[in-house]
């Protein structure tokens, strides 16, 4: 028997389907229009995927969903972390290849003018202990021009590096020295291995490291042990070996600490790689885990990583063991936390994007074209400041970050992809004694200038001696304005605290609190110029909340002693916006659900009538 209502229902369902299709078409058109004009959806997708092209954004959004299926890395962001209190702005340089003092001075001046404070500079072993074991002399060149190379051509191999250290100090720059690249005599069979391979006898390397540390004791405090030992060719023709590298690291750590306990030992930068062959690449996360298994946890102060963006921008939040992007170090941090090293930082040794799309040469003439990504100068200029800013806002365990790199000795390697990481053109000449800045130089200069003029503390624990915190002694008592005093205090988080009469800083978060000790007189607390409370005197450490907000806000804080100096250990900034607004979202959803249920009940009731 035919149902008389079937044609009507069919028409009704047809209308519903047509309506749904029409809505989908309209939404798709609006989405396409938004993505094409960098609208709200485009900005949201960019902030999550690091992609600027619509197709890449859509693909990235799909891949981003996989994050929900994985256990997120444990990063312990509210843990006090050492060696993160210095100004973070660094850059890689190759002064070992320069011979003209005037040229080096121009480079130093431009680097300092841009606001960079750190130089990551290699002191190549092969260029120091040249003539043999224990011989820091160089007889490789015919220096006297007599047509023969003999003892009369010997020069002091230290002289070049003494000049680098002198110039760095003159221009107010700090050195983070990379120790690597053995001389040929360190390999019995140097013809059948790579120049970067570890020495046959690790003690030779340790002795070289000690010689450098002793010569520059009190002038250089930061040393990095080797470079990218988990990829070819940095570990020679042998398979990458985390146990052997850990042995080198631990022996060098112990020797350097014997020279000066204040030396900061930095691991080799771990190369981000998904390769599993162990030869051309030893998967980075597994390599680090195996380093810890070999005992590396007691043999470094700072873990070094690379921060290349490769094929996406600095806002890429996709996570996966096969996903290599700017935030790859989150997996390293997870391993560090699991092994009890949450109080140690990660420093990014090389950060940058490859502006090869603006090369004058065609792709087929550039070696390794596309291997390091395909970017424009405009992208590099916009993304580089964002990379530094994201680290400041989200990753309190990240300390010093070094841009890769300032410039090269000359333009003759433009046929290699690595050339296109430069910040300025290598076009210096005595007739035109300067370097042509690329757009990234100007944007980084503007960014650092802005940050230095108005520093802000973001989420994490910041020690009182952090560069963003301004401290003063009692001006009336000392007759001059001086910075607070760093004192050894046994029960402070890292054994030191700042004694000050006044402290000022800005912070961005939902809650800001301080760890303070007020021995004698009360301390007044001002937020955005208004006094909000006073902290009464008490001999022990205590945590005092300075401000609380549902959503993150930036405030300026000022602490002033009424009479006597106080001790400040650290400032904790939290950003709990998600958890703060979650109850409101749940409540709103419940209200809407209730209203919807009532409307449905009312509609059903009147429909029956």
PyMOL commands that set and color helices and strands:
alter all, ss='L'
color gray80, all
select helices_A, chain A and resi 6-36+40-49+54-69+95-97+101-113+125-127+151-153+158-170+184-186+190-192+202-215+242-259+284-293+296-298+329-338+356-358+363-365+377-394+417-421+439-453+475-478+577-608
alter helices_A, ss='H'
color red, helices_A
select strands_A, chain A and resi 89-93+118-122+137-138+155-156+174-179+222-225+264-266+302-308+345-352+398-403+460-463+470-472+485-488+496-500+502-518+523-527+530-535+538-561+566-574
alter strands_A, ss='S'
color yellow, strands_A
deselect
rebuild
show_as cartoon
